Amino acid sequence: MKYVKSLYGKFKSNWYIIAVGMYLLVFGYGQWTFQQKIEKANKAMAEELSTSRSMDRYEKGLAVYMPGSTCTVRATPDISKQLFVDLAMACARRHEMYLESIVVGKE
């Protein structure tokens, strides 16, 4: 019982330190979750930007997608490995859009 009274006495005399500590913990957690949301949004935006850039190249005729058939990517010496991957991703995005249009059309 003495121990409980001792703890109560310490809490009573140092309540503001404990309150500030709790505030800092809650504030820190809030900042951490906010940072996580920002990182998630940045990652999604980077993926969307990458897709849109590859779609621009797709529109220039470097890749040809025929729904339900094939996707042809130009593979000439002037096409870098990264550009080739981007064009393949553009084909995949076009295929995703095609599949979405089929699902929407059936509903």
C-alpha positions as CSV (number, residue, x, y, z in Angstrom):
1,M,0.0,0.0,0.0
2,K,2.9,2.3,0.7
3,Y,4.2,1.7,-2.8
4,V,0.8,2.7,-4.3
5,K,0.7,5.9,-2.2
6,S,4.2,6.7,-3.1
7,L,3.4,6.3,-6.8
8,Y,0.3,8.4,-6.4
9,G,2.3,11.1,-4.6
10,K,4.9,11.1,-7.5
11,F,2.1,11.3,-10.1
12,K,0.4,14.1,-8.2
13,S,3.5,16.2,-8.0
14,N,4.7,15.5,-11.6
15,W,1.4,15.3,-13.5
16,Y,2.5,18.0,-16.0
17,I,5.6,16.0,-17.0
18,I,3.5,12.9,-17.6
19,A,0.9,14.9,-19.5
20,V,3.6,16.5,-21.7
21,G,5.1,13.0,-22.3
22,M,1.7,11.6,-23.3
23,Y,1.1,14.6,-25.6
24,L,4.5,14.1,-27.3
25,L,3.7,10.4,-27.8
26,V,0.4,11.1,-29.4
27,F,1.8,13.9,-31.5
28,G,4.7,11.7,-32.6
29,Y,2.3,8.9,-33.6
30,G,0.2,11.4,-35.5
31,Q,3.2,12.7,-37.4
32,W,4.4,9.1,-38.2
33,T,1.0,8.1,-39.6
34,F,0.8,11.4,-41.6
35,Q,4.3,10.6,-43.1
36,Q,3.1,7.1,-44.0
37,K,0.2,8.6,-45.9
38,I,2.4,11.0,-47.7
39,E,4.8,8.2,-48.7
40,K,1.9,6.1,-50.0
41,A,0.5,9.0,-52.0
42,N,4.0,9.7,-53.5
43,K,4.4,6.1,-54.5
44,A,1.0,6.0,-56.1
45,M,1.7,9.3,-57.9
46,A,5.1,8.0,-59.2
47,E,3.5,4.9,-60.5
48,E,0.7,6.9,-62.2
49,L,3.3,9.3,-63.7
50,S,5.4,6.4,-65.0
51,T,2.3,4.8,-66.5
52,S,1.2,8.1,-68.2
53,R,4.7,8.6,-69.6
54,S,4.8,5.1,-71.0
55,M,1.3,5.7,-72.4
56,D,2.6,8.8,-74.2
57,R,5.3,6.7,-75.8
58,Y,2.6,4.2,-76.6
59,E,0.6,6.8,-78.4
60,K,3.7,7.7,-80.5
61,G,3.5,4.2,-82.1
62,L,6.4,2.5,-80.2
63,A,3.9,-0.1,-79.1
64,V,0.7,-1.4,-80.6
65,Y,-2.0,-3.1,-78.6
66,M,-4.8,-5.0,-80.3
67,P,-7.5,-5.9,-77.7
68,G,-8.1,-9.6,-77.4
69,S,-5.1,-10.4,-79.7
70,T,-1.6,-9.1,-79.2
71,C,0.7,-6.3,-78.0
72,T,3.7,-5.5,-80.2
73,V,6.5,-3.5,-78.8
74,R,9.2,-2.0,-81.1
75,A,12.6,-3.6,-80.3
76,T,15.1,-1.6,-82.3
77,P,18.6,-0.7,-81.2
78,D,17.4,2.8,-80.3
79,I,14.9,1.4,-77.7
80,S,16.6,1.2,-74.3
81,K,15.9,-1.6,-71.8
82,Q,13.9,0.8,-69.6
83,L,11.9,2.2,-72.4
84,F,11.1,-1.4,-73.5
85,V,9.9,-2.1,-70.0
86,D,7.8,1.1,-69.9
87,L,6.2,0.2,-73.2
88,A,5.4,-3.3,-72.0
89,M,3.8,-1.7,-68.9
90,A,1.8,0.5,-71.2
91,C,0.5,-2.5,-73.0
92,A,-0.4,-4.1,-69.7
93,R,-2.2,-0.9,-68.7
94,R,-4.1,-0.9,-72.0
95,H,-5.1,-4.5,-71.4
96,E,-6.3,-3.6,-67.9
97,M,-8.4,-0.8,-69.4
98,Y,-9.8,-3.3,-72.0
99,L,-10.7,-5.8,-69.3
100,E,-12.4,-3.0,-67.3
101,S,-14.4,-2.0,-70.3
102,I,-15.6,-5.6,-70.8
103,V,-16.7,-5.9,-67.1
104,V,-18.5,-2.5,-67.3
105,G,-20.1,-3.5,-70.6
106,K,-21.5,-6.7,-69.0
107,E,-23.1,-4.9,-66.0
